[in-house]
Structures are given as C-alpha cells and as structure tokens.
Amino acid sequence: VLDSAVAAFTLEIIARHGEPAYRLCNKDPFSLRSSVYLHSLFPNAKFVLMLRDGRAVVHSIISRKVWYQFTDIHRLYMKFCNKRTK
C-alpha cells in the first residue's frame, strides 16, 4: 500500500512539473540514490542517466544560489562532481 502511494505521489509531482507530455522526465540528480526503489515502483519505466560537465553544474548552483553543506563551494563541489562521475 505504501509503495503504491509513493508511486502515485511521485508520478503526480513529475506530471505536474511541466506541460502535459507523453513522456515524463525527472531531472533531479538526487533521484539516482533511489533508482532501485524507483525501478520497483515503475518497472516498465526507462531510466536514462545524463552526465553533466561539473563546471556547468557549479555555475548553475552559484547563479541559482542553491545552498549545499559545503563551505568552499567552488573547490569542494568540483571535487564532489569529479568523484561522482568516475
């Protein structure tokens, strides 16, 4: 019951995030942590992992003023991105 509620909620969030579309997309990079669980909720879904240049990620974070736990965000986040993409 809980899984079906989580699936319905997740689908609702993704579907209402943009214009109605045949294919739905979630570009939240933190969803990758839950990819196995998401696959169990949506067994017929196709998952595509897109890797983005770490410099573009850092630029986006800085320009959007997104806060992360890092203090020296420029240097530390670049290290974080490099480590995650290896």
JOTABEL-V101464 format. One record per residue. N is the residue number from 0. RES is the residue in three letters. PHI is phi in whole degrees, -180 to 180 (999 if undefined). PSI is psi in whole degrees, -180 to 180 (* if undefined). Layout:
<<N & RES & PHI & PSI> <N & RES & PHI & PSI>>
This chain:
<<0 & VAL & 999 & -43> <1 & LEU & -64 & -42> <2 & ASP & -62 & -41> <3 & SER & -68 & -34> <4 & ALA & -69 & -42> <5 & VAL & -65 & -42> <6 & ALA & -63 & -45> <7 & ALA & -64 & -42> <8 & PHE & -64 & -47> <9 & THR & -61 & -46> <10 & LEU & -62 & -41> <11 & GLU & -63 & -44> <12 & ILE & -62 & -47> <13 & ILE & -67 & -43> <14 & ALA & -65 & -36> <15 & ARG & -90 & 1> <16 & HIS & -73 & -24> <17 & GLY & -148 & -162> <18 & GLU & -67 & 152> <19 & PRO & -57 & 137> <20 & ALA & -150 & 156> <21 & TYR & -69 & -41> <22 & ARG & -110 & 137> <23 & LEU & -108 & 148> <24 & CYS & -136 & 138> <25 & ASN & -121 & 116> <26 & LYS & -101 & 16> <27 & ASP & -73 & 115> <28 & PRO & -64 & -23> <29 & PHE & -77 & -9> <30 & SER & -66 & -24> <31 & LEU & -59 & -33> <32 & ARG & -59 & -28> <33 & SER & -109 & 22> <34 & SER & -62 & -38> <35 & VAL & -66 & -44> <36 & TYR & -66 & -43> <37 & LEU & -61 & -38> <38 & HIS & -64 & -36> <39 & SER & -69 & -31> <40 & LEU & -77 & -36> <41 & PHE & -126 & 73> <42 & PRO & -64 & -22> <43 & ASN & -94 & 0> <44 & ALA & -76 & 154> <45 & LYS & -107 & 133> <46 & PHE & -112 & 128> <47 & VAL & -120 & 124> <48 & LEU & -96 & 118> <49 & MET & -105 & 128> <50 & LEU & -102 & 134> <51 & ARG & -115 & 145> <52 & ASP & -58 & 128> <53 & GLY & -57 & -32> <54 & ARG & -66 & -39> <55 & ALA & -68 & -36> <56 & VAL & -63 & -48> <57 & VAL & -62 & -43> <58 & HIS & -59 & -43> <59 & SER & -63 & -44> <60 & ILE & -62 & -44> <61 & ILE & -68 & -45> <62 & SER & -70 & -29> <63 & ARG & -90 & -5> <64 & LYS & 57 & 43> <65 & VAL & -80 & 132> <66 & TRP & -97 & 134> <67 & TYR & -126 & 170> <68 & GLN & -71 & -4> <69 & PHE & -76 & 145> <70 & THR & -91 & -46> <71 & ASP & -99 & 76> <72 & ILE & -61 & -37> <73 & HIS & -61 & -56> <74 & ARG & -72 & -47> <75 & LEU & -68 & -38> <76 & TYR & -71 & -33> <77 & MET & -63 & -43> <78 & LYS & -62 & -43> <79 & PHE & -59 & -48> <80 & CYS & -64 & -43> <81 & ASN & -62 & -41> <82 & LYS & -66 & -40> <83 & ARG & -71 & -27> <84 & THR & -92 & -2> <85 & LYS & -79 & *>>
